[in-house]
C-alpha cells in the first residue's frame, strides 16, 4: 500500500518561521529508501532552525525517502566513533542510510556543519562534507541537495525558489475587493516574500535563466502589459503595452530574448523580442489562436498551444526553417506545455472526461501518461532537475498548489493559509 502522510513536513520542522504554504505529502512510493537523519550536535545557544529536521523534511518531500522518526532512534551519534550499526539494523527502527553531523561557529560569524553519510547494511562511511553560511535554512537545503545527489545520482533542487500568485477578497470602505499578490518563496514554502501586490490580476510569472529576474503580466495599467522584475531589488520594467493581448512571457534559454503572445496585429500570435533593443519578430501567422509559448532547451524552436487543428493541441515551430509539427494527439485538449531541461518530457494540461489533469508525454518514445487525479489542474512548471512538476489545482473550492513526480508516484499538496494560490513557476538552479 502506498503510504499517506498528512502535514508530516510541517510537524517535523521545529522552527519559528511561518510559511504561507503548508506541505502535505499525500502519496509516496512504496519502496522509499529508509534514512536516519540524527539531530546535529550544537553546543551554543538554541538555534533558530533545526538543520537536521529541515534536511529530513526535504528528503521526505521528494517522496523517494522515508526518514526515521527521532523517537525511534536507539542512539544519537554525532561523530563516527559513536556509530554502532546494530542500532540502525532493526527491522522496525532500522534505516538503510545514516546521516550524522556537528554544527559549529566560524571565526567570521558564520555557521559550519560537518556531516557524514553511512551505508548501514555495508557498515561503511560513504562520504564526508562540510558547509558554511549565515542562513541556516539555506545551509540545510544545501545539505539536502548533496545527500540527494549522492544517493540518487540526480542533482537536488531543494535550494531553488518558486514564484506564485495569490488572490483573496478584502473589505475596504465597506466593499469586497480583490487583492492579488506575487510571492517569492523557497520551494518548501518558507521565506516567502511579496514581490508586488495589486487590485488587478497578475498572470504568467516565469523565470529568467539567471535565477534573478522574472517576467509576468499585470493589468495595473488598465490593460495587460508584460513586465520584467529584479527579484533582489523588486525593481520592474514594462516591456510591452500594445493594444489588445500582451501575455505568456517566456525567457529564452540564453536570457537574451523573450517569447510572448501579442494581438496587436489583430489575431493572437507568438512573437519574440530581442531584450537588448526591444525589436519584435513575429513567429506564427495563422488564423487560429496561437498561445502559451515555451522554448526548447537549445533555443532553436518554440513549443506552443494552438487551435489550428480544430481543438487546443501542442505544436513545435522550428525557428530557422519555420516548420511546424504537431506534438500531441491524445484527446481533444492539450495545452500549457512545459519541457524538461533535456527536452525529452513534455508536461501539459490534458482534458479527460471533462476534467483537467496534468499529463506528460515522452517525446522520445511517444508514451503518454496522466499523472494527477485532482480537478481543474493548470499551469505546470517543472523542477530544474526534472524530478517534480508543480501545478495549480482546486481543493475544497480553493485554489492551491500541488506537485507530482514525472512518473506520477509521488504527490504533494501545498495549501495556503490565505486566499487562492495559482500560477506557480519553479526557478532554475541558483
C-alpha positions in Angstrom: 0.0 0.0 0.0 1.2 3.5 -0.8 1.7 5.4 2.4 -0.3 8.5 3.3 1.3 11.2 5.4 -0.6 14.4 6.3 1.2 17.5 7.4 4.3 15.5 8.0 6.8 18.1 6.9 5.0 20.9 8.9 5.1 18.9 12.1 8.6 17.8 11.6 10.0 21.3 11.3 10.6 22.6 14.8 11.2 26.2 13.7 9.7 29.6 14.3 9.5 30.5 10.7 5.9 31.0 9.3 5.3 29.7 5.8 2.2 30.7 3.9 2.3 27.3 2.1 2.0 24.1 4.1 3.5 20.9 2.8 1.3 17.8 2.8 2.7 14.6 1.2 -0.4 12.8 0.1 1.2 9.9 -1.8 4.8 8.4 -1.9 6.5 5.4 -3.4 6.1 2.0 -1.7 9.9 1.3 -1.7 11.1 4.6 -0.4 14.6 4.5 0.8 14.8 4.5 4.6 17.2 7.0 6.1 18.0 8.3 9.6 19.0 12.0 10.0 20.3 12.3 13.5 19.9 15.7 15.2 23.1 17.6 14.6 25.3 18.5 17.6 25.5 22.1 18.7 26.9 23.4 21.9 25.8 27.1 21.8 22.5 28.9 22.4 19.5 27.4 20.9 19.5 27.8 17.1 16.6 29.4 15.3 16.4 26.4 12.9 16.7 22.7 13.3 19.0 21.9 10.3 18.7 18.1 10.6 14.9 18.4 10.7 14.8 20.5 7.6 17.1 18.0 5.8 14.8 15.2 6.8 11.7 17.1 5.6 13.4 17.9 2.3 14.2 14.3 1.6 10.8 13.1 2.6 9.1 15.7 0.5 10.9 14.2 -2.6 8.8 11.1 -2.0 11.9 8.9 -2.5 13.0 8.7 1.1 11.3 7.6 4.3 13.2 9.3 7.2 13.2 7.5 10.6 11.2 9.3 13.3 13.5 10.6 16.0 11.5 8.9 18.7 12.5 5.6 17.2 16.3 6.2 17.2 18.1 4.0 19.6 21.1 6.3 19.8 22.0 9.8 18.7 25.6 9.7 17.5 27.3 13.0 16.4 30.7 11.6 15.4 31.9 8.5 13.7 33.3 6.8 16.8 29.7 6.8 18.3 28.1 5.0 15.4 27.1 1.4 16.2 25.5 -0.1 13.1 23.4 -2.6 15.1 21.4 0.4 16.4 20.2 1.0 12.9 19.7 -2.5 11.6 16.4 -3.2 13.4 13.5 -4.3 11.2 11.2 -1.9 13.0 13.6 1.0 13.8 16.2 0.5 11.1 17.5 2.5 8.2 19.4 1.8 5.0 21.4 5.0 5.4 22.5 7.1 8.4 23.5 10.8 8.5 25.2 12.5 11.4 26.5 16.0 11.8 28.0 18.7 14.0 27.3 22.4 14.0 29.8 25.0 15.0 30.6 28.7 14.6 33.3 30.1 12.4 35.7 33.0 13.1 33.8 35.3 10.7 30.5 34.8 12.4 29.1 32.1 10.1 27.8 28.6 10.9 29.5 25.5 9.8 28.1 22.0 9.6 30.3 18.9 9.2 28.2 15.8 8.2 28.7 12.2 7.2 26.7 9.6 5.3 26.9 5.9 6.2 25.7 2.8 4.4 24.2 0.8 7.3 24.0 -2.5 5.5 27.6 -2.4 4.3 28.7 -0.8 7.6 30.9 1.9 6.0 31.2 5.6 5.6 30.1 6.7 2.1 31.3 10.3 2.2 32.0 13.4 4.4 31.3 17.0 3.7 31.1 20.4 5.3 29.2 23.6 4.5 29.3 27.2 5.9 26.9 30.1 5.7 24.8 32.7 7.5 21.4 31.3 6.6 20.6 28.0 8.4 17.7 27.1 6.2 19.8 27.7 3.1 22.5 25.5 4.6 20.1 22.8 5.3 18.8 22.8 1.7 22.4 22.6 0.5 23.0 19.5 2.7 19.8 18.0 1.3 21.0 18.7 -2.3 24.3 17.0 -1.6 22.7 13.9 0.0 20.1 13.6 -2.7 22.8 13.7 -5.4 24.9 11.1 -3.6 22.0 8.7 -3.1 20.2 9.1 -6.4 22.8 10.4 -8.9 20.4 13.4 -9.6 21.2 16.9 -8.7 19.0 18.1 -5.8 16.6 21.1 -6.3 15.9 21.8 -2.6 17.8 25.1 -2.8 15.7 26.5 -5.6 12.9 29.0 -5.4 9.4 29.5 -6.8 7.1 32.3 -7.5 3.3 32.1 -7.4 0.2 34.4 -7.3 -2.4 34.6 -4.6 -5.8 36.2 -4.7 -8.0 37.0 -1.7 -11.0 39.1 -1.0 -10.7 42.1 1.4 -13.1 44.5 2.9 -12.3 48.1 2.0 -14.6 51.0 2.8 -17.4 48.6 3.1 -16.8 47.0 -0.2 -15.5 43.5 -1.1 -12.4 43.9 -3.3 -9.8 41.6 -4.8 -6.2 41.7 -3.8 -3.5 39.9 -5.9 0.0 39.3 -4.6 3.0 37.9 -6.4 5.2 35.9 -4.0 8.7 34.6 -4.0 9.5 31.6 -1.7 11.7 28.7 -1.1 10.3 25.5 -2.7 9.3 24.3 0.8 7.1 27.3 1.2 9.3 29.1 3.7 11.0 32.6 3.4 8.1 33.9 1.4 8.2 37.5 0.3 5.7 39.7 -1.5 7.2 41.0 -4.7 4.2 43.1 -5.7 0.5 43.4 -4.9 -2.3 44.9 -6.9 -6.1 45.2 -7.2 -5.7 44.0 -10.8 -4.8 40.4 -11.9 -1.2 39.2 -12.0 -0.6 36.4 -14.5 2.0 34.1 -16.1 5.2 34.6 -14.0 8.3 32.9 -15.5 12.0 32.9 -14.6 15.0 34.2 -16.5 17.8 31.6 -16.7 19.9 33.7 -14.4 17.5 32.9 -11.5 17.2 36.5 -10.5 14.7 38.1 -12.9 11.2 37.1 -13.6 8.6 38.2 -16.2 4.9 38.5 -15.6 1.7 40.1 -16.9 -0.1 42.8 -14.9 -3.3 44.7 -15.5 -2.3 47.6 -13.3 -2.1 50.0 -16.3 -5.8 49.1 -17.0 -4.8 46.7 -19.8 -2.5 43.7 -19.8 1.2 44.5 -20.1 4.4 42.5 -19.7 6.9 43.4 -17.1 10.4 42.2 -16.0 11.3 42.4 -12.3 14.6 42.0 -10.5 13.7 39.8 -7.5 16.6 41.1 -5.5 15.5 44.8 -5.7 11.8 44.5 -6.7 12.6 47.0 -9.5 10.4 46.4 -12.5 10.4 47.5 -16.2 7.4 47.4 -18.5 8.5 46.0 -21.9 5.1 45.8 -23.8 1.9 47.7 -23.6 0.3 47.2 -27.0 -3.4 47.4 -27.6 -5.1 44.1 -27.1 -3.4 41.0 -25.6 0.1 41.1 -24.1 0.7 37.7 -22.5 2.6 34.5 -21.7 6.1 35.8 -21.5 8.9 33.3 -21.5 12.7 34.0 -21.5 14.9 32.2 -24.0 17.5 29.7 -22.6 20.2 32.3 -23.0 18.1 35.1 -21.5 18.6 37.4 -24.5 15.1 37.0 -26.0 11.6 36.6 -24.8 8.7 34.8 -26.4 5.2 36.2 -25.9 1.7 36.4 -27.2 0.5 39.7 -28.8 -2.7 40.5 -30.6 -1.5 44.0 -31.8 -2.0 42.9 -35.4 -5.5 41.5 -34.9 -5.1 37.8 -34.0 -3.2 36.4 -31.0 0.2 35.3 -32.4 3.5 34.4 -31.0 6.4 36.9 -31.2 9.9 37.0 -29.9 11.6 40.1 -28.6 15.3 41.0 -28.5 15.6 42.2 -24.9 18.6 44.4 -25.8 16.7 46.6 -28.2 13.0 45.7 -27.9 12.9 44.5 -31.6 10.0 42.2 -32.2 9.8 39.2 -34.6 6.5 37.5 -35.5 6.9 33.7 -35.3 3.4 32.4 -36.1 1.0 33.5 -38.7 -2.3 31.6 -38.6 -6.0 32.4 -38.3 -6.3 30.2 -35.3 -5.3 31.3 -31.8 -1.6 30.5 -31.0 -0.6 31.0 -27.4 1.5 29.7 -24.4 4.9 29.6 -26.0 7.9 27.9 -24.3 11.4 27.4 -25.6 13.2 24.2 -26.4 16.3 23.8 -24.3 18.6 24.6 -27.2 16.6 27.7 -28.1 16.1 26.6 -31.7 12.3 26.0 -31.5 9.2 27.1 -29.7 6.6 24.8 -28.3 3.1 26.4 -28.1 -0.7 25.8 -27.9 -2.8 26.3 -31.0 -6.3 25.6 -32.1 -5.3 25.3 -35.7 -6.2 21.6 -35.8 -9.8 22.3 -34.5 -9.0 21.8 -30.8 -6.3 23.0 -28.4 -3.1 20.9 -29.1 0.6 21.4 -28.7 2.9 22.2 -31.6 6.6 22.9 -32.2 7.8 25.5 -34.6 11.5 25.5 -35.7 12.8 29.0 -35.7 15.3 28.5 -38.6 13.0 26.9 -41.1 9.6 27.9 -39.8 8.5 24.2 -40.0 5.6 23.4 -37.7 4.9 19.9 -36.3 2.1 18.7 -34.0 3.3 17.0 -30.8 0.1 15.9 -29.1 -2.7 13.6 -30.4 -4.2 12.1 -27.2 -7.6 13.5 -26.6 -9.1 16.8 -27.8 -7.5 19.2 -25.4 -3.8 19.5 -24.6 -2.4 22.9 -23.5 0.1 24.9 -21.4 3.2 23.0 -22.5 6.3 22.7 -20.3 9.5 20.9 -21.2 12.1 19.1 -19.0 15.6 20.6 -19.3 16.7 17.8 -21.5 13.8 18.3 -23.9 12.6 14.7 -23.5 9.4 15.0 -21.5 6.5 17.4 -22.3 4.2 18.2 -19.4 0.8 19.7 -20.2 -2.8 20.3 -19.1 -4.9 17.4 -20.6 -8.7 17.2 -20.5 -10.1 13.7 -19.8 -13.8 13.1 -19.4 -14.3 16.8 -19.0 -11.7 17.1 -16.2 -8.4 18.9 -16.5 -5.4 16.9 -15.3 -1.6 17.2 -15.6 -0.2 14.7 -18.1 3.3 14.1 -19.6 4.4 12.8 -22.9 7.8 11.1 -23.6 8.8 12.8 -26.9 11.4 10.1 -27.5 9.2 7.1 -27.0 5.8 8.6 -27.7 4.2 7.3 -24.4 1.5 9.4 -22.8 0.6 9.3 -19.1 -2.0 11.2 -17.0 -0.3 12.0 -13.7 -2.9 13.6 -11.5 -6.4 12.8 -10.2 -7.2 16.3 -8.9 -9.6 18.7 -10.6 -9.1 21.8 -12.7 -5.3 21.3 -12.8 -3.4 24.0 -14.6 0.0 25.9 -15.0 2.5 23.0 -14.8 6.1 24.1 -14.0 8.9 21.5 -13.9 11.8 21.4 -11.4 15.2 22.1 -12.9 16.3 18.5 -12.1 13.1 17.2 -13.8 12.1 15.3 -10.6 8.7 17.0 -9.9 6.1 19.1 -11.6 4.4 21.9 -9.6 0.9 23.0 -10.7 -2.2 24.8 -9.6 -5.4 22.9 -8.7 -8.6 23.1 -6.7 -9.1 21.7 -3.2 -12.3 22.2 -1.2 -13.3 25.1 -3.6 -10.0 26.9 -3.1 -7.1 27.3 -5.4 -4.0 25.5 -4.1 -0.6 24.4 -5.4 0.3 20.7 -5.7 3.3 18.7 -7.1 3.6 15.4 -8.7 6.7 13.4 -9.8 7.2 12.8 -13.5 6.3 9.1 -13.1 3.1 10.0 -11.0 4.2 8.0 -8.0 4.8 10.9 -5.6 2.1 13.5 -4.9 2.4 16.6 -2.7 -0.2 19.3 -1.8 0.7 22.8 -0.8 -2.4 24.5 0.6 -2.1 28.2 1.6 -3.4 29.7 4.8 -4.8 32.7 2.9 -6.6 33.1 -0.4 -6.4 31.2 -3.6 -3.0 30.3 -5.0 -2.3 30.0 -8.7 0.3 30.4 -11.4 3.4 28.7 -9.9 6.8 28.9 -11.6 9.8 26.8 -10.4 13.1 28.6 -10.6 16.2 27.3 -12.4 19.2 26.1 -10.3 20.5 29.1 -8.3 
